[in-house]
Amino acid sequence: MNAPFSRRSFLATSATAAGLFLTNPALAIEPFARKEPGPMKLSLAAYSFRKELTAQKGKPAEMTLFDLVDYCRDQDVPGVELTSYYFPTDFDDAYLLDLKQHCHTAGISISGGAIRNDFCVEPAKLQSQLDEVEKWIKAYATLGAPAIRIFAGKVQKGSTTEEAIQRCATACNTACEIAAQHGIFLALENHGGITASPEDMLKIVKQVESPWFGVNFDSGNFRNFGNVYAELAKIAPYAVNAQVKVEIWQNDRKVPADLSKIVNVLKEANYGGWVALEYEAAEPPKEAIPVWLIQLKTLL
């Protein structure tokens, strides 16, 4: 692996990051300095078609990522999130370049990507997580994606929340070294575990000192709150990517989302950039998604 992801480099970064933050909290990342709301562009996340993009019981998947790009063109959606879960396991540079060429000739921009990672694993397993992140940074750099959403994880048995937060922040700092070399943002998603609350999530974010790091704002992932929109407003100023779901969790109960409120939260944070629909509701996606896309086009 490249030098930034060597085990020695990771351990050195761990000690340095922890020490710098404890002795000089002014180094903590601040919200992005945006004077006014920027243009928001609509995208569609591949996870919206998770069933169709996944092979079922020996049968090939109904859709490929190439088909998803064509679907976005048919729906007049300018962006697509090419989630890593649906790439062929044996993909190579030729595949990536074919996919990039297909997106460009279809007039569809790649708004970002997503990878599976866990930065709360025990120290002996963390290097393999970092190696996997490096692999996908390079793949998405070939595609020309501007941002990758990543995950934190949950507290491991025998550990504490404070240890997990510190471990995740240190791993994010290390991962950002290679992301910076390729000009790609790493966007930490509010996705349960140690990012289940805005306060704990921001404890991680504020320890990552990189201009290539921010938050993936996901409107549907906070759960145990009476006013989810107020909680989302706490992380919106740090967003470098945004996802909208058509349902939210309110006091641990799933209810329809108010899309206008979600968009207003982003506007009030002066956000500008991609807003991806990640459809997870019960209705068949091919029937429901076009309806939601029309609403989002109007709001954005």
HUZIDA-V303768 format. One record per pair of residues at least 24 apart in sequence whose C-alpha atoms are under 7 Angstrom apart, sorted by the first residue. I is the first residue (numbers start at 1). J is the second residue. D is the distance in whole Angstrom. If there is no record, write none. Layout:
i: <I I>
j: <J J>
d: <D D>
This chain:
i: <4 4 5 5 7 10 13 13 14 17 21 27 28 28 28 28 29 29 29 29 29 31 31 32 32 34 35 36 37 37 37 37 38 38 38 38 39 39 40 40 40 40 40 41 41 41 42 42 42 42 42 42 42 43 43 43 43 43 43 43 43 43 43 44 44 44 44 44 44 45 45 45 45 45 45 46 46 46 47 47 48 48 48 48 49 53 54 66 69 69 70 73 73 75 78 78 79 79 79 79 80 80 80 80 81 81 81 81 82 82 83 83 83 84 84 84 96 96 97 100 110 111 111 111 112 112 112 112 113 113 113 113 114 114 114 115 115 116 117 117 118 118 118 119 119 119 119 119 120 120 120 120 120 120 120 120 121 130 134 137 141 146 146 147 147 147 147 148 148 148 149 149 149 149 149 150 150 150 150 151 151 151 152 152 153 153 154 154 155 155 161 165 165 168 169 169 169 172 173 173 176 176 176 180 184 185 185 186 186 186 187 187 187 187 187 187 188 188 188 189 189 189 189 190 190 190 191 192 196 197 198 198 198 214 214 214 215 215 215 216 216 216 217 217 217 218 218 218 219 219 219 219 219 220 220 220 220 220 222 223 223 223 223 224 224 224 225 225 226 226 229 233 236 236 237 241 241 241 242 242 242 243 243 243 243 244 244 244 244 245 245 245 245 246 260>
j: <177 178 130 131 127 174 170 174 170 170 207 209 206 207 208 209 205 206 207 208 209 237 238 237 238 270 270 270 267 270 271 272 270 271 272 273 272 273 272 273 274 275 300 273 274 275 77 78 79 274 275 276 297 77 78 79 80 81 111 274 275 276 277 79 80 81 276 277 278 80 81 82 276 277 278 81 82 83 83 278 278 279 280 285 285 86 86 99 103 108 106 106 108 290 108 109 108 109 110 111 108 109 110 111 110 111 112 113 112 113 113 114 115 113 114 115 142 143 143 143 145 145 146 274 145 146 147 148 145 147 148 149 148 149 150 149 150 150 150 151 151 152 153 152 153 167 168 171 152 153 154 155 156 164 167 168 156 175 178 179 182 184 185 184 185 186 187 185 186 187 186 187 188 189 216 186 187 188 189 188 189 191 194 195 193 194 193 194 193 194 194 194 204 204 204 207 208 208 208 209 210 212 213 212 212 212 213 212 213 214 213 214 215 216 240 241 214 215 216 215 216 217 218 217 218 221 221 221 222 222 231 234 235 238 239 240 239 240 241 240 241 242 241 242 243 242 243 244 243 244 245 248 262 244 245 247 248 249 249 249 250 251 252 250 251 252 250 251 250 251 262 265 266 269 269 273 274 275 274 275 276 275 276 277 278 275 276 277 278 277 278 279 280 279 299>
d: <6 6 7 7 7 6 7 7 5 6 6 7 5 5 7 6 7 5 7 6 6 5 5 6 6 6 7 5 5 4 5 6 6 6 4 7 5 6 5 5 6 6 6 6 5 6 6 6 6 6 5 6 7 6 6 4 5 7 7 6 6 4 6 6 5 6 5 5 6 6 5 7 6 6 5 6 6 6 7 6 5 4 6 7 7 6 7 7 6 7 7 7 7 7 5 6 5 5 6 5 7 6 5 6 6 5 5 5 7 5 5 5 7 7 6 6 7 6 7 5 6 6 7 6 5 6 5 6 7 6 5 6 5 5 6 7 6 7 7 6 6 6 5 5 6 7 5 6 6 5 6 6 7 5 6 6 7 7 7 6 6 5 6 5 4 6 7 6 5 6 6 5 6 6 6 7 6 5 6 6 6 7 7 7 6 6 4 5 7 7 7 7 6 7 5 6 6 7 5 7 7 7 7 6 7 5 5 6 5 6 6 5 5 5 7 7 6 5 5 6 4 6 7 7 6 6 6 7 6 7 6 6 6 6 6 6 4 6 7 6 5 6 6 5 6 6 5 6 6 5 6 7 7 7 5 6 5 7 6 5 6 6 5 6 4 5 6 5 6 5 7 6 6 6 5 7 6 7 6 5 6 5 5 6 6 7 6 5 6 6 5 6 7 7 7>
